[in-house]
Amino acid sequence: MTCILTFLNWIILIGTSIFLLGLSLSSFKEKEIRAGVISLFFFILNTAFWGWFLAASARFQTLNILIIFMLCLFAFVSLMKFFPGRSQKRDPSKAEQYDERDNMFARNNLKNHPELMEKYYAMHPEKKSTDLQIHQKPEFGAKEQIYHDVYTAPCYNAAFEYLERSIPLSMGKKAEKKISIDPVQFCRTIKEFAKFYGACDVGFLHLKPHHFYSYKGRHASGWGNRPDQTDKTAVVIVIPMRVEMIKKSPTSSVLQESAQKYVEAAKISNILAGYIRNFGYQARAHNDANYDVLCVPLAVESGLGELGRMGIFMHRNHGPCVRLAIVTTDLELPDSPIPEPLHMENFCKICKKCADNCPSGSITHGDEPSSRNLRHWSIHQEKCFSYWKTIGSDCGLCICVCPYTKPDILIHKFVRLYISRNFLNQKIALFMDDLLYGRHKKIAKTNPDKIFKY
């Protein structure tokens, strides 16, 4: 019996030590000093505890057996997949289309077009007072904003100017002659192609009416028009953001990273749309300020991730730390297979860290609300956008504090897998995330010394 206990003690000591030491080293590398110090302390404590058992197991054999039994039971329970009272799957079949004119970016742009402003507030007088207050706030890049930086502000302005000028590239004339393709091989090539240009994931989904905006509203040109809804397939493109940049939220670093990834998303989607058109099929890229479709529902329904409490897409490997682009085409391609859920939405129900840290109070602490005849998380966009214009950044605190916003390395892959098994694991993981990384993030008063990270 003593030999067996000694063997088991060594196995537990080595396994737990590797995990804790790996967590500590990765935390220091990620500049998460608090997590690094605490996990290093646990590593030392764990080594001392099991070292003591190795030295004194003969005298405390009963206690040793009891602790090993409890650990084995804990490991067994951790592997079980169990989510009692899980919410029913969303049914988007009866969802109403979203009017792009109701989006805060579209409503903010109305101040430049008095005739459109008059039309919109005739339809929505209840929004006028709030919007006029937001219109009075400085635009991005203004020196009055909290995180304005005289040297770097023109960088993201130039990026968004480039995106504006690149809109014509999203559409084009298809080749006159159609080339016969193997849909499966074509999808495989598109995935490889998109990842070669910088995407981290790609999905395919048949388009349905609720994926399209009901009316255009982002630009004065075409405002109030119905978008073309004849395309049959959506190609969803996921672009990862740098975690180390998002961790500097809500400073200007977040806006710089966001702008850079929108440029990447436009590049990949525009080139991919051109690639499809070369085969004789219609294709249209949808990227920043140039959408006919809603990116988040397409990304969720294509199986690439889930919808988070903060109302944005949560990728399976990168959490909310991503940007999206879409290419729609009249070519029919097979839907992506839907993988086993990671139950991220279940975790969002108990976590609420994004809601606790949101400086504008835009994220609900309550249950998942319903709108447009569909149950889905969403934010108070007026409060959120107003705060953006105050600070001169797109904030990103909700993304920053999310437990899923971690580098896609082995230690965090293991934790994501652990979280996906059952509700007990999720409660333990949330407790540990709060312990290691803190429940509340202190908001920086100024930009970091180095805004860019590359």
Buried (B, 14 or more C-beta within 10 A) or exposed (E): EEEEBBEBBEEBBEEBBEBBBBBBBBBBEBEBEEBBBBBBEBBEEBBEBBEEBBEEBEEBBEEBBEBBEEEEEEEEEEEEEEBEEEEEEBEBEEBEBBBBBBBBEBBBBBBEBEEBBEBBBEEBEEBBEEBEEBBEBEEBBEEEBBBBBEEBBEBBBEBBEEBEEBBEBBBBEBEEEEEEBEEEEBBEEBBEBBBEBBBBBBBBBBBBEBBBBBBBBBBEEEBBEEBEBEBBBBBBBBBBBBBBBBBBBBBBBBBBBBBBBBBBBBBBBBBBBBBBBEBBBBBBBBBBBBBBBBBBBBBBBBBBBBBBBBBBBBBBBBBBBBBBBBBBBBBEBEBBEEEEBBBBBBBBBEBBBBBBBBBBEBBBEEEBEEEBEBBBBBBBBBBBBBBBBBBBBBBBBBBBBBBBBBBBEEBBEEBBEBBBBBBEBBBBBBEBBBBBBBEEBEBBEEBEEEBBBE
